Amino acid sequence: MKTVQVTYAGRIEVKRGETPKELYSHQNEAIKALNEINKDAFEGLLVLPTGGGKTLTAVHWLLRTLARGESVIYLL
C-alpha cells in the first residue's frame, strides 16, 4: 500500500445546470432536515437505508450549500 501526502486537493467549480434526476420525497425531506440543522453551524449526518440514495441526496445538498463558501470532508 502506498501513502501519498496531499497538500492542496484543488478547487471544485460549481456551475448551474439542469438536474438530470428528480429527488424522491424522502430525499427532499432529508435535505430539509439538513437545512434545519445547519442554520447556525455547518454540520450534519445523512442516514438513509441501503439503496435510499445517500450519495445523490448528499451531492444535491452539498452543491446547494457550497455557495456559502464552507469546506467539506466527504466520507464514503
PQR file with spaces between the fields and no chain letter, atoms N, CA, C, O and H, PARSE charges and radii, in Angstrom:
ATOM       1  N    MET     1       0.842   -1.179    0.000 -0.4000 1.5000
ATOM       2  CA   MET     1       0.000    0.000    0.000 -0.0000 2.0000
ATOM       3  C    MET     1       0.885    1.239    0.000  0.5500 1.7000
ATOM       4  O    MET     1       1.880    1.301    0.722 -0.5500 1.4000
ATOM       5  N    LYS     2       0.520    2.216   -0.806 -0.4000 1.5000
ATOM       6  CA   LYS     2       1.291    3.438   -0.945 -0.0000 2.0000
ATOM       7  C    LYS     2       0.540    4.605   -0.304  0.5500 1.7000
ATOM       8  O    LYS     2      -0.661    4.767   -0.523 -0.5500 1.4000
ATOM       9  H    LYS     2      -0.288    2.166   -1.392  0.4000 1.0000
ATOM      10  N    THR     3       1.240    5.411    0.483 -0.4000 1.5000
ATOM      11  CA   THR     3       0.653    6.584    1.122 -0.0000 2.0000
ATOM      12  C    THR     3       1.138    7.825    0.386  0.5500 1.7000
ATOM      13  O    THR     3       2.323    7.951    0.080 -0.5500 1.4000
ATOM      14  H    THR     3       2.215    5.279    0.660  0.4000 1.0000
ATOM      15  N    VAL     4       0.219    8.739    0.104 -0.4000 1.5000
ATOM      16  CA   VAL     4       0.558    9.959   -0.617 -0.0000 2.0000
ATOM      17  C    VAL     4       0.124   11.156    0.216  0.5500 1.7000
ATOM      18  O    VAL     4      -1.011   11.209    0.690 -0.5500 1.4000
ATOM      19  H    VAL     4      -0.744    8.637    0.352  0.4000 1.0000
ATOM      20  N    GLN     5       1.016   12.106    0.393 -0.4000 1.5000
ATOM      21  CA   GLN     5       0.691   13.338    1.107 -0.0000 2.0000
ATOM      22  C    GLN     5       0.141   14.346    0.113  0.5500 1.7000
ATOM      23  O    GLN     5       0.789   14.655   -0.888 -0.5500 1.4000
ATOM      24  H    GLN     5       1.938   12.063    0.008  0.4000 1.0000
ATOM      25  N    VAL     6      -1.039   14.853    0.383 -0.4000 1.5000
ATOM      26  CA   VAL     6      -1.670   15.839   -0.492 -0.0000 2.0000
ATOM      27  C    VAL     6      -1.686   17.167    0.254  0.5500 1.7000
ATOM      28  O    VAL     6      -2.269   17.278    1.333 -0.5500 1.4000
ATOM      29  H    VAL     6      -1.565   14.602    1.196  0.4000 1.0000
ATOM      30  N    THR     7      -1.046   18.168   -0.328 -0.4000 1.5000
ATOM      31  CA   THR     7      -1.012   19.468    0.328 -0.0000 2.0000
ATOM      32  C    THR     7      -2.118   20.379   -0.179  0.5500 1.7000
ATOM      33  O    THR     7      -2.590   21.241    0.563 -0.5500 1.4000
ATOM      34  H    THR     7      -0.573   18.078   -1.204  0.4000 1.0000
ATOM      35  N    TYR     8      -2.538   20.208   -1.414 -0.4000 1.5000
ATOM      36  CA   TYR     8      -3.624   21.014   -1.959 -0.0000 2.0000
ATOM      37  C    TYR     8      -4.440   20.140   -2.887  0.5500 1.7000
ATOM      38  O    TYR     8      -3.951   19.694   -3.925 -0.5500 1.4000
ATOM      39  H    TYR     8      -2.155   19.507   -2.016  0.4000 1.0000
ATOM      40  N    ALA     9      -5.676   19.900   -2.513 -0.4000 1.5000
ATOM      41  CA   ALA     9      -6.520   18.986   -3.280 -0.0000 2.0000
ATOM      42  C    ALA     9      -7.163   19.655   -4.488  0.5500 1.7000
ATOM      43  O    ALA     9      -7.687   18.964   -5.361 -0.5500 1.4000
ATOM      44  H    ALA     9      -6.073   20.263   -1.670  0.4000 1.0000
ATOM      45  N    GLY    10      -7.135   20.956   -4.555 -0.4000 1.5000
ATOM      46  CA   GLY    10      -7.740   21.651   -5.687 -0.0000 2.0000
ATOM      47  C    GLY    10      -9.041   22.317   -5.311  0.5500 1.7000
ATOM      48  O    GLY    10      -9.404   22.392   -4.137 -0.5500 1.4000
ATOM      49  H    GLY    10      -6.709   21.517   -3.845  0.4000 1.0000
ATOM      50  N    ARG    11      -9.729   22.792   -6.310 -0.4000 1.5000
ATOM      51  CA   ARG    11     -10.967   23.533   -6.097 -0.0000 2.0000
ATOM      52  C    ARG    11     -12.028   22.994   -7.042  0.5500 1.7000
ATOM      53  O    ARG    11     -11.750   22.720   -8.210 -0.5500 1.4000
ATOM      54  H    ARG    11      -9.433   22.731   -7.263  0.4000 1.0000
ATOM      55  N    ILE    12     -13.233   22.844   -6.539 -0.4000 1.5000
ATOM      56  CA   ILE    12     -14.350   22.390   -7.362 -0.0000 2.0000
ATOM      57  C    ILE    12     -15.156   23.613   -7.756  0.5500 1.7000
ATOM      58  O    ILE    12     -15.559   24.406   -6.904 -0.5500 1.4000
ATOM      59  H    ILE    12     -13.459   23.066   -5.591  0.4000 1.0000
ATOM      60  N    GLU    13     -15.386   23.758   -9.033 -0.4000 1.5000
ATOM      61  CA   GLU    13     -16.190   24.874   -9.511 -0.0000 2.0000
ATOM      62  C    GLU    13     -17.612   24.384   -9.748  0.5500 1.7000
ATOM      63  O    GLU    13     -17.839   23.480  -10.552 -0.5500 1.4000
ATOM      64  H    GLU    13     -15.059   23.114   -9.725  0.4000 1.0000
ATOM      65  N    VAL    14     -18.557   24.981   -9.050 -0.4000 1.5000
ATOM      66  CA   VAL    14     -19.958   24.582   -9.151 -0.0000 2.0000
ATOM      67  C    VAL    14     -20.630   25.451  -10.197  0.5500 1.7000
ATOM      68  O    VAL    14     -20.590   26.679  -10.126 -0.5500 1.4000
ATOM      69  H    VAL    14     -18.372   25.715   -8.397  0.4000 1.0000
ATOM      70  N    LYS    15     -21.250   24.794  -11.172 -0.4000 1.5000
ATOM      71  CA   LYS    15     -21.963   25.515  -12.219 -0.0000 2.0000
ATOM      72  C    LYS    15     -23.428   25.120  -12.188  0.5500 1.7000
ATOM      73  O    LYS    15     -23.761   23.964  -11.928 -0.5500 1.4000
ATOM      74  H    LYS    15     -21.282   23.796  -11.230  0.4000 1.0000
ATOM      75  N    ARG    16     -24.274   26.051  -12.444 -0.4000 1.5000
ATOM      76  CA   ARG    16     -25.710   25.798  -12.505 -0.0000 2.0000
ATOM      77  C    ARG    16     -26.027   25.052  -13.801  0.5500 1.7000
ATOM      78  O    ARG    16     -25.438   25.314  -14.849 -0.5500 1.4000
ATOM      79  H    ARG    16     -24.004   26.990  -12.655  0.4000 1.0000
ATOM      80  N    GLY    17     -26.947   24.140  -13.703 -0.4000 1.5000
ATOM      81  CA   GLY    17     -27.360   23.394  -14.884 -0.0000 2.0000
ATOM      82  C    GLY    17     -28.641   22.648  -14.592  0.5500 1.7000
ATOM      83  O    GLY    17     -29.239   22.805  -13.528 -0.5500 1.4000
ATOM      84  H    GLY    17     -27.426   23.927  -12.851  0.4000 1.0000
ATOM      85  N    GLU    18     -29.047   21.854  -15.523 -0.4000 1.5000
ATOM      86  CA   GLU    18     -30.259   21.074  -15.336 -0.0000 2.0000
ATOM      87  C    GLU    18     -29.965   19.865  -14.463  0.5500 1.7000
ATOM      88  O    GLU    18     -28.901   19.255  -14.565 -0.5500 1.4000
ATOM      89  H    GLU    18     -28.561   21.727  -16.388  0.4000 1.0000
ATOM      90  N    THR    19     -30.913   19.527  -13.609 -0.4000 1.5000
ATOM      91  CA   THR    19     -30.780   18.347  -12.775 -0.0000 2.0000
ATOM      92  C    THR    19     -31.244   17.142  -13.575  0.5500 1.7000
ATOM      93  O    THR    19     -32.402   17.091  -13.989 -0.5500 1.4000
ATOM      94  H    THR    19     -31.777   20.022  -13.526  0.4000 1.0000
ATOM      95  N    PRO    20     -30.369   16.173  -13.801 -0.5600 1.5000
ATOM      96  CA   PRO    20     -30.759   15.027  -14.627  0.2800 2.0000
ATOM      97  C    PRO    20     -31.746   14.078  -13.941  0.5500 1.7000
ATOM      98  O    PRO    20     -32.423   13.302  -14.615 -0.5500 1.4000
ATOM      99  N    LYS    21     -31.832   14.131  -12.627 -0.4000 1.5000
ATOM     100  CA   LYS    21     -32.703   13.209  -11.906 -0.0000 2.0000
ATOM     101  C    LYS    21     -33.420   13.964  -10.798  0.5500 1.7000
ATOM     102  O    LYS    21     -32.797   14.679  -10.013 -0.5500 1.4000
ATOM     103  H    LYS    21     -31.282   14.761  -12.079  0.4000 1.0000
ATOM     104  N    GLU    22     -34.722   13.800  -10.743 -0.4000 1.5000
ATOM     105  CA   GLU    22     -35.504   14.396   -9.669 -0.0000 2.0000
ATOM     106  C    GLU    22     -35.317   13.577   -8.399  0.5500 1.7000
ATOM     107  O    GLU    22     -35.195   12.353   -8.454 -0.5500 1.4000
ATOM     108  H    GLU    22     -35.228   13.219  -11.381  0.4000 1.0000
ATOM     109  N    LEU    23     -35.296   14.250   -7.264 -0.4000 1.5000
ATOM     110  CA   LEU    23     -35.176   13.546   -5.994 -0.0000 2.0000
ATOM     111  C    LEU    23     -36.531   12.994   -5.562  0.5500 1.7000
ATOM     112  O    LEU    23     -37.576   13.573   -5.857 -0.5500 1.4000
ATOM     113  H    LEU    23     -35.396   15.244   -7.219  0.4000 1.0000
ATOM     114  N    TYR    24     -36.493   11.867   -4.861 -0.4000 1.5000
ATOM     115  CA   TYR    24     -37.706   11.299   -4.278 -0.0000 2.0000
ATOM     116  C    TYR    24     -38.086   12.117   -3.049  0.5500 1.7000
ATOM     117  O    TYR    24     -37.280   12.896   -2.540 -0.5500 1.4000
ATOM     118  H    TYR    24     -35.644   11.396   -4.622  0.4000 1.0000
ATOM     119  N    SER    25     -39.315   11.936   -2.574 -0.4000 1.5000
ATOM     120  CA   SER    25     -39.801   12.732   -1.442 -0.0000 2.0000
ATOM     121  C    SER    25     -38.960   12.514   -0.182  0.5500 1.7000
ATOM     122  O    SER    25     -38.722   13.466    0.561 -0.5500 1.4000
ATOM     123  H    SER    25     -39.970   11.303   -2.987  0.4000 1.0000
ATOM     124  N    HIS    26     -38.502   11.275    0.079 -0.4000 1.5000
ATOM     125  CA   HIS    26     -37.689   11.039    1.278 -0.0000 2.0000
ATOM     126  C    HIS    26     -36.334   11.732    1.180  0.5500 1.7000
ATOM     127  O    HIS    26     -35.755   12.119    2.195 -0.5500 1.4000
ATOM     128  H    HIS    26     -38.695   10.502   -0.524  0.4000 1.0000
ATOM     129  N    GLN    27     -35.831   11.888   -0.038 -0.4000 1.5000
ATOM     130  CA   GLN    27     -34.564   12.598   -0.218 -0.0000 2.0000
ATOM     131  C    GLN    27     -34.749   14.097   -0.006  0.5500 1.7000
ATOM     132  O    GLN    27     -33.902   14.751    0.603 -0.5500 1.4000
ATOM     133  H    GLN    27     -36.301   11.574   -0.863  0.4000 1.0000
ATOM     134  N    ASN    28     -35.849   14.638   -0.504 -0.4000 1.5000
ATOM     135  CA   ASN    28     -36.143   16.058   -0.270 -0.0000 2.0000
ATOM     136  C    ASN    28     -36.361   16.335    1.212  0.5500 1.7000
ATOM     137  O    ASN    28     -35.945   17.379    1.715 -0.5500 1.4000
ATOM     138  H    ASN    28     -36.537   14.107   -0.999  0.4000 1.0000
ATOM     139  N    GLU    29     -37.009   15.410    1.914 -0.4000 1.5000
ATOM     140  CA   GLU    29     -37.202   15.562    3.362 -0.0000 2.0000
ATOM     141  C    GLU    29     -35.857   15.552    4.085  0.5500 1.7000
ATOM     142  O    GLU    29     -35.659   16.310    5.035 -0.5500 1.4000
ATOM     143  H    GLU    29     -37.347   14.562    1.505  0.4000 1.0000
ATOM     144  N    ALA    30     -34.936   14.702    3.644 -0.4000 1.5000
ATOM     145  CA   ALA    30     -33.604   14.648    4.253 -0.0000 2.0000
ATOM     146  C    ALA    30     -32.871   15.977    4.046  0.5500 1.7000
ATOM     147  O    ALA    30     -32.206   16.469    4.957 -0.5500 1.4000
ATOM     148  H    ALA    30     -35.097   14.086    2.872  0.4000 1.0000
ATOM     149  N    ILE    31     -32.993   16.549    2.862 -0.4000 1.5000
ATOM     150  CA   ILE    31     -32.358   17.835    2.586 -0.0000 2.0000
ATOM     151  C    ILE    31     -32.963   18.927    3.464  0.5500 1.7000
ATOM     152  O    ILE    31     -32.236   19.771    3.988 -0.5500 1.4000
ATOM     153  H    ILE    31     -33.534   16.149    2.121  0.4000 1.0000
ATOM     154  N    LYS    32     -34.287   18.920    3.630 -0.4000 1.5000
ATOM     155  CA   LYS    32     -34.934   19.900    4.514 -0.0000 2.0000
ATOM     156  C    LYS    32     -34.419   19.757    5.939  0.5500 1.7000
ATOM     157  O    LYS    32     -34.172   20.757    6.612 -0.5500 1.4000
ATOM     158  H    LYS    32     -34.878   18.234    3.205  0.4000 1.0000
ATOM     159  N    ALA    33     -34.254   18.520    6.404 -0.4000 1.5000
ATOM     160  CA   ALA    33     -33.746   18.283    7.758 -0.0000 2.0000
ATOM     161  C    ALA    33     -32.299   18.781    7.889  0.5500 1.7000
ATOM     162  O    ALA    33     -31.946   19.382    8.903 -0.5500 1.4000
ATOM     163  H    ALA    33     -34.454   17.707    5.857  0.4000 1.0000
ATOM     164  N    LEU    34     -31.470   18.540    6.882 -0.4000 1.5000
ATOM     165  CA   LEU    34     -30.088   19.033    6.922 -0.0000 2.0000
ATOM     166  C    LEU    34     -30.061   20.561    6.936  0.5500 1.7000
ATOM     167  O    LEU    34     -29.226   21.158    7.615 -0.5500 1.4000
ATOM     168  H    LEU    34     -31.756   18.052    6.058  0.4000 1.0000
ATOM     169  N    ASN    35     -30.955   21.186    6.205 -0.4000 1.5000
ATOM     170  CA   ASN    35     -31.018   22.652    6.205 -0.0000 2.0000
ATOM     171  C    ASN    35     -31.430   23.192    7.568  0.5500 1.7000
ATOM     172  O    ASN    35     -30.913   24.218    8.009 -0.5500 1.4000
ATOM     173  H    ASN    35     -31.633   20.701    5.653  0.4000 1.0000
ATOM     174  N    GLU    36     -32.349   22.515    8.235 -0.4000 1.5000
ATOM     175  CA   GLU    36     -32.775   22.931    9.575 -0.0000 2.0000
ATOM     176  C    GLU    36     -31.620   22.836   10.569  0.5500 1.7000
ATOM     177  O    GLU    36     -31.424   23.725   11.397 -0.5500 1.4000
ATOM     178  H    GLU    36     -32.769   21.681    7.877  0.4000 1.0000
ATOM     179  N    ILE    37     -30.858   21.746   10.475 -0.4000 1.5000
ATOM     180  CA   ILE    37     -29.719   21.526   11.375 -0.0000 2.0000
ATOM     181  C    ILE    37     -28.644   22.582   11.146  0.5500 1.7000
ATOM     182  O    ILE    37     -27.967   22.992   12.089 -0.5500 1.4000
ATOM     183  H    ILE    37     -31.017   21.024    9.802  0.4000 1.0000
ATOM     184  N    ASN    38     -28.485   23.021    9.914 -0.4000 1.5000
ATOM     185  CA   ASN    38     -27.360   23.868    9.531 -0.0000 2.0000
ATOM     186  C    ASN    38     -27.686   25.353    9.455  0.5500 1.7000
ATOM     187  O    ASN    38     -27.071   26.081    8.675 -0.5500 1.4000
ATOM     188  H    ASN    38     -29.035   22.688    9.148  0.4000 1.0000
ATOM     189  N    LYS    39     -28.632   25.807   10.245 -0.4000 1.5000
ATOM     190  CA   LYS    39     -28.915   27.248   10.248 -0.0000 2.0000
ATOM     191  C    LYS    39     -27.771   28.039   10.864  0.5500 1.7000
ATOM     192  O    LYS    39     -27.446   29.125   10.385 -0.5500 1.4000
ATOM     193  H    LYS    39     -29.131   25.217   10.879  0.4000 1.0000
ATOM     194  N    ASP    40     -27.156   27.512   11.916 -0.4000 1.5000
ATOM     195  CA   ASP    40     -26.076   28.220   12.600 -0.0000 2.0000
ATOM     196  C    ASP    40     -24.711   27.590   12.367  0.5500 1.7000
ATOM     197  O    ASP    40     -23.708   28.294   12.254 -0.5500 1.4000
ATOM     198  H    ASP    40     -27.420   26.630   12.305  0.4000 1.0000
ATOM     199  N    ALA    41     -24.676   26.275   12.295 -0.4000 1.5000
ATOM     200  CA   ALA    41     -23.395   25.571   12.125 -0.0000 2.0000
ATOM     201  C    ALA    41     -23.471   24.697   10.879  0.5500 1.7000
ATOM     202  O    ALA    41     -24.550   24.254   10.487 -0.5500 1.4000
ATOM     203  H    ALA    41     -25.492   25.704   12.387  0.4000 1.0000
ATOM     204  N    PHE    42     -22.333   24.456   10.269 -0.4000 1.5000
ATOM     205  CA   PHE    42     -22.273   23.632    9.065 -0.0000 2.0000
ATOM     206  C    PHE    42     -21.845   22.235    9.473  0.5500 1.7000
ATOM     207  O    PHE    42     -20.655   21.920    9.496 -0.5500 1.4000
ATOM     208  H    PHE    42     -21.456   24.816   10.587  0.4000 1.0000
ATOM     209  N    GLU    43     -22.824   21.401    9.795 -0.4000 1.5000
ATOM     210  CA   GLU    43     -22.533   20.032   10.199 -0.0000 2.0000
ATOM     211  C    GLU    43     -23.784   19.190   10.004  0.5500 1.7000
ATOM     212  O    GLU    43     -24.896   19.714    9.941 -0.5500 1.4000
ATOM     213  H    GLU    43     -23.790   21.656    9.777  0.4000 1.0000
ATOM     214  N    GLY    44     -23.596   17.910    9.911 -0.4000 1.5000
ATOM     215  CA   GLY    44     -24.753   17.044    9.767 -0.0000 2.0000
ATOM     216  C    GLY    44     -24.348   15.636    9.414  0.5500 1.7000
ATOM     217  O    GLY    44     -23.213   15.381    9.011 -0.5500 1.4000
ATOM     218  H    GLY    44     -22.693   17.484    9.962  0.4000 1.0000
ATOM     219  N    LEU    45     -25.273   14.736    9.567 -0.4000 1.5000
ATOM     220  CA   LEU    45     -25.062   13.335    9.239 -0.0000 2.0000
ATOM     221  C    LEU    45     -26.301   12.870    8.488  0.5500 1.7000
ATOM     222  O    LEU    45     -27.418   12.961    8.998 -0.5500 1.4000
ATOM     223  H    LEU    45     -26.195   14.943    9.894  0.4000 1.0000
ATOM     224  N    LEU    46     -26.096   12.373    7.279 -0.4000 1.5000
ATOM     225  CA   LEU    46     -27.194   11.902    6.452 -0.0000 2.0000
ATOM     226  C    LEU    46     -27.296   10.389    6.592  0.5500 1.7000
ATOM     227  O    LEU    46     -26.338    9.672    6.301 -0.5500 1.4000
ATOM     228  H    LEU    46     -25.189   12.299    6.865  0.4000 1.0000
ATOM     229  N    VAL    47     -28.444    9.903    7.033 -0.4000 1.5000
ATOM     230  CA   VAL    47     -28.663    8.474    7.215 -0.0000 2.0000
ATOM     231  C    VAL    47     -29.905    8.074    6.426  0.5500 1.7000
ATOM     232  O    VAL    47     -31.009    8.542    6.704 -0.5500 1.4000
ATOM     233  H    VAL    47     -29.222   10.485    7.269  0.4000 1.0000
ATOM     234  N    LEU    48     -29.712    7.212    5.449 -0.4000 1.5000
ATOM     235  CA   LEU    48     -30.797    6.636    4.663 -0.0000 2.0000
ATOM     236  C    LEU    48     -30.516    5.148    4.524  0.5500 1.7000
ATOM     237  O    LEU    48     -29.361    4.735    4.619 -0.5500 1.4000
ATOM     238  H    LEU    48     -28.815    6.831    5.223  0.4000 1.0000
ATOM     239  N    PRO    49     -31.545    4.328    4.301 -0.5600 1.5000
ATOM     240  CA   PRO    49     -31.308    2.885    4.163  0.2800 2.0000
ATOM     241  C    PRO    49     -30.543    2.554    2.883  0.5500 1.7000
ATOM     242  O    PRO    49     -30.398    3.393    1.995 -0.5500 1.4000
ATOM     243  N    THR    50     -30.069    1.339    2.808 -0.4000 1.5000
ATOM     244  CA   THR    50     -29.374    0.866    1.615 -0.0000 2.0000
ATOM     245  C    THR    50     -30.260    1.088    0.396  0.5500 1.7000
ATOM     246  O    THR    50     -31.428    0.701    0.392 -0.5500 1.4000
ATOM     247  H    THR    50     -30.187    0.657    3.529  0.4000 1.0000
ATOM     248  N    GLY    51     -29.710    1.702   -0.620 -0.4000 1.5000
ATOM     249  CA   GLY    51     -30.472    1.983   -1.833 -0.0000 2.0000
ATOM     250  C    GLY    51     -31.348    3.211   -1.739  0.5500 1.7000
ATOM     251  O    GLY    51     -32.120    3.492   -2.655 -0.5500 1.4000
ATOM     252  H    GLY    51     -28.761    2.016   -0.617  0.4000 1.0000
ATOM     253  N    GLY    52     -31.241    3.952   -0.638 -0.4000 1.5000
ATOM     254  CA   GLY    52     -32.085    5.131   -0.429 -0.0000 2.0000
ATOM     255  C    GLY    52     -31.605    6.378   -1.140  0.5500 1.7000
ATOM     256  O    GLY    52     -32.305    7.391   -1.154 -0.5500 1.4000
ATOM     257  H    GLY    52     -30.614    3.724    0.107  0.4000 1.0000
ATOM     258  N    GLY    53     -30.424    6.321   -1.731 -0.4000 1.5000
ATOM     259  CA   GLY    53     -29.907    7.462   -2.481 -0.0000 2.0000
ATOM     260  C    GLY    53     -29.108    8.443   -1.654  0.5500 1.7000
ATOM     261  O    GLY    53     -29.234    9.655   -1.828 -0.5500 1.4000
ATOM     262  H    GLY    53     -29.856    5.498   -1.720  0.4000 1.0000
ATOM     263  N    LYS    54     -28.278    7.925   -0.747 -0.4000 1.5000
ATOM     264  CA   LYS    54     -27.475    8.806    0.113 -0.0000 2.0000
ATOM     265  C    LYS    54     -26.534    9.681   -0.705  0.5500 1.7000
ATOM     266  O    LYS    54     -26.437   10.884   -0.465 -0.5500 1.4000
ATOM     267  H    LYS    54     -28.176    6.940   -0.606  0.4000 1.0000
ATOM     268  N    THR    55     -25.843    9.083   -1.665 -0.4000 1.5000
ATOM     269  CA   THR    55     -24.871    9.843   -2.450 -0.0000 2.0000
ATOM     270  C    THR    55     -25.557   10.946   -3.242  0.5500 1.7000
ATOM     271  O    THR    55     -25.112   12.094   -3.208 -0.5500 1.4000
ATOM     272  H    THR    55     -25.921    8.105   -1.859  0.4000 1.0000
ATOM     273  N    LEU    56     -26.625   10.625   -3.949 -0.4000 1.5000
ATOM     274  CA   LEU    56     -27.344   11.622   -4.738 -0.0000 2.0000
ATOM     275  C    LEU    56     -27.897   12.728   -3.847  0.5500 1.7000
ATOM     276  O    LEU    56     -27.796   13.906   -4.189 -0.5500 1.4000
ATOM     277  H    LEU    56     -26.987    9.693   -3.977  0.4000 1.0000
ATOM     278  N    THR    57     -28.478   12.359   -2.712 -0.4000 1.5000
ATOM     279  CA   THR    57     -29.033   13.340   -1.785 -0.0000 2.0000
ATOM     280  C    THR    57     -27.932   14.252   -1.239  0.5500 1.7000
ATOM     281  O    THR    57     -28.093   15.471   -1.197 -0.5500 1.4000
ATOM     282  H    THR    57     -28.559   11.402   -2.435  0.4000 1.0000
ATOM     283  N    ALA    58     -26.827   13.659   -0.826 -0.4000 1.5000
ATOM     284  CA   ALA    58     -25.717   14.442   -0.279 -0.0000 2.0000
ATOM     285  C    ALA    58     -25.138   15.393   -1.321  0.5500 1.7000
ATOM     286  O    ALA    58     -24.836   16.544   -1.010 -0.5500 1.4000
ATOM     287  H    ALA    58     -26.697   12.668   -0.859  0.4000 1.0000
ATOM     288  N    VAL    59     -24.986   14.925   -2.537 -0.4000 1.5000
ATOM     289  CA   VAL    59     -24.428   15.777   -3.597 -0.0000 2.0000
ATOM     290  C    VAL    59     -25.366   16.935   -3.896  0.5500 1.7000
ATOM     291  O    VAL    59     -24.906   18.066   -4.058 -0.5500 1.4000
ATOM     292  H    VAL    59     -25.232   13.990   -2.790  0.4000 1.0000
ATOM     293  N    HIS    60     -26.668   16.685   -3.975 -0.4000 1.5000
ATOM     294  CA   HIS    60     -27.624   17.771   -4.192 -0.0000 2.0000
ATOM     295  C    HIS    60     -27.505   18.800   -3.080  0.5500 1.7000
ATOM     296  O    HIS    60     -27.449   20.001   -3.345 -0.5500 1.4000
ATOM     297  H    HIS    60     -27.041   15.766   -3.844  0.4000 1.0000
ATOM     298  N    TRP    61     -27.466   18.334   -1.829 -0.4000 1.5000
ATOM     299  CA   TRP    61     -27.392   19.260   -0.707 -0.0000 2.0000
ATOM     300  C    TRP    61     -26.074   20.035   -0.710  0.5500 1.7000
ATOM     301  O    TRP    61     -26.055   21.248   -0.503 -0.5500 1.4000
ATOM     302  H    TRP    61     -27.511   17.358   -1.614  0.4000 1.0000
ATOM     303  N    LEU    62     -24.979   19.322   -0.947 -0.4000 1.5000
ATOM     304  CA   LEU    62     -23.672   19.983   -0.944 -0.0000 2.0000
ATOM     305  C    LEU    62     -23.564   21.032   -2.037  0.5500 1.7000
ATOM     306  O    LEU    62     -23.053   22.125   -1.796 -0.5500 1.4000
ATOM     307  H    LEU    62     -24.994   18.336   -1.115  0.4000 1.0000
ATOM     308  N    LEU    63     -24.037   20.716   -3.229 -0.4000 1.5000
ATOM     309  CA   LEU    63     -23.933   21.681   -4.324 -0.0000 2.0000
ATOM     310  C    LEU    63     -24.769   22.930   -4.056  0.5500 1.7000
ATOM     311  O    LEU    63     -24.400   24.023   -4.483 -0.5500 1.4000
ATOM     312  H    LEU    63     -24.453   19.828   -3.425  0.4000 1.0000
ATOM     313  N    ARG    64     -25.885   22.779   -3.355 -0.4000 1.5000
ATOM     314  CA   ARG    64     -26.691   23.944   -2.993 -0.0000 2.0000
ATOM     315  C    ARG    64     -26.031   24.736   -1.865  0.5500 1.7000
ATOM     316  O    ARG    64     -26.191   25.953   -1.777 -0.5500 1.4000
ATOM     317  H    ARG    64     -26.185   21.890   -3.008  0.4000 1.0000
ATOM     318  N    THR    65     -25.295   24.044   -1.012 -0.4000 1.5000
ATOM     319  CA   THR    65     -24.730   24.653    0.183 -0.0000 2.0000
ATOM     320  C    THR    65     -23.335   25.223   -0.040  0.5500 1.7000
ATOM     321  O    THR    65     -22.955   26.182    0.632 -0.5500 1.4000
ATOM     322  H    THR    65     -25.164   23.055   -1.084  0.4000 1.0000
ATOM     323  N    LEU    66     -22.563   24.660   -0.963 -0.4000 1.5000
ATOM     324  CA   LEU    66     -21.186   25.106   -1.166 -0.0000 2.0000
ATOM     325  C    LEU    66     -21.079   26.560   -1.585  0.5500 1.7000
ATOM     326  O    LEU    66     -20.014   27.162   -1.443 -0.5500 1.4000
ATOM     327  H    LEU    66     -22.872   23.881   -1.509  0.4000 1.0000
ATOM     328  N    ALA    67     -22.131   27.124   -2.087 -0.4000 1.5000
ATOM     329  CA   ALA    67     -22.097   28.534   -2.476 -0.0000 2.0000
ATOM     330  C    ALA    67     -21.825   29.432   -1.276  0.5500 1.7000
ATOM     331  O    ALA    67     -21.407   30.579   -1.435 -0.5500 1.4000
ATOM     332  H    ALA    67     -22.995   26.634   -2.202  0.4000 1.0000
ATOM     333  N    ARG    68     -22.067   28.902   -0.056 -0.4000 1.5000
ATOM     334  CA   ARG    68     -21.810   29.689    1.148 -0.0000 2.0000
ATOM     335  C    ARG    68     -20.325   29.746    1.479  0.5500 1.7000
ATOM     336  O    ARG    68     -19.924   30.542    2.328 -0.5500 1.4000
ATOM     337  H    ARG    68     -22.407   27.971    0.073  0.4000 1.0000
ATOM     338  N    GLY    69     -19.493   28.923    0.832 -0.4000 1.5000
ATOM     339  CA   GLY    69     -18.052   29.002    0.995 -0.0000 2.0000
ATOM     340  C    GLY    69     -17.438   28.086    2.026  0.5500 1.7000
ATOM     341  O    GLY    69     -16.269   28.264    2.367 -0.5500 1.4000
ATOM     342  H    GLY    69     -19.819   28.277    0.142  0.4000 1.0000
ATOM     343  N    GLU    70     -18.175   27.106    2.543 -0.4000 1.5000
ATOM     344  CA   GLU    70     -17.627   26.197    3.537 -0.0000 2.0000
ATOM     345  C    GLU    70     -16.744   25.137    2.884  0.5500 1.7000
ATOM     346  O    GLU    70     -16.852   24.864    1.689 -0.5500 1.4000
ATOM     347  H    GLU    70     -19.124   26.961    2.265  0.4000 1.0000
ATOM     348  N    SER    71     -15.875   24.551    3.692 -0.4000 1.5000
ATOM     349  CA   SER    71     -15.077   23.415    3.258 -0.0000 2.0000
ATOM     350  C    SER    71     -15.838   22.144    3.598  0.5500 1.7000
ATOM     351  O    SER    71     -16.659   22.128    4.515 -0.5500 1.4000
ATOM     352  H    SER    71     -15.787   24.773    4.664  0.4000 1.0000
ATOM     353  N    VAL    72     -15.563   21.082    2.855 -0.4000 1.5000
ATOM     354  CA   VAL    72     -16.302   19.848    3.039 -0.0000 2.0000
ATOM     355  C    VAL    72     -15.346   18.664    3.093  0.5500 1.7000
ATOM     356  O    VAL    72     -14.415   18.563    2.293 -0.5500 1.4000
ATOM     357  H    VAL    72     -14.896   21.095    2.110  0.4000 1.0000
ATOM     358  N    ILE    73     -15.587   17.777    4.040 -0.4000 1.5000
ATOM     359  CA   ILE    73     -14.930   16.467    4.067 -0.0000 2.0000
ATOM     360  C    ILE    73     -16.044   15.456    3.826  0.5500 1.7000
ATOM     361  O    ILE    73     -16.984   15.364    4.615 -0.5500 1.4000
ATOM     362  H    ILE    73     -16.343   17.859    4.690  0.4000 1.0000
ATOM     363  N    TYR    74     -15.940   14.705    2.746 -0.4000 1.5000
ATOM     364  CA   TYR    74     -16.984   13.758    2.356 -0.0000 2.0000
ATOM     365  C    TYR    74     -16.426   12.351    2.499  0.5500 1.7000
ATOM     366  O    TYR    74     -15.507   11.973    1.773 -0.5500 1.4000
ATOM     367  H    TYR    74     -15.177   14.780    2.105  0.4000 1.0000
ATOM     368  N    LEU    75     -16.965   11.581    3.415 -0.4000 1.5000
ATOM     369  CA   LEU    75     -16.502   10.220    3.667 -0.0000 2.0000
ATOM     370  C    LEU    75     -17.524    9.234    3.154  0.5500 1.7000
ATOM     371  O    LEU    75     -18.722    9.378    3.393 -0.5500 1.4000
ATOM     372  H    LEU    75     -17.712   11.887    4.005  0.4000 1.0000
ATOM     373  N    LEU    76     -17.042    8.233    2.449 -0.4000 1.5000
ATOM     374  CA   LEU    76     -17.941    7.183    1.943 -0.0000 2.0000
ATOM     375  C    LEU    76     -17.823    5.950    2.787  0.5500 1.7000
ATOM     376  O    LEU    76     -18.498    4.955    2.525 -0.5500 1.4000
ATOM     377  H    LEU    76     -16.068    8.115    2.254  0.4000 1.0000
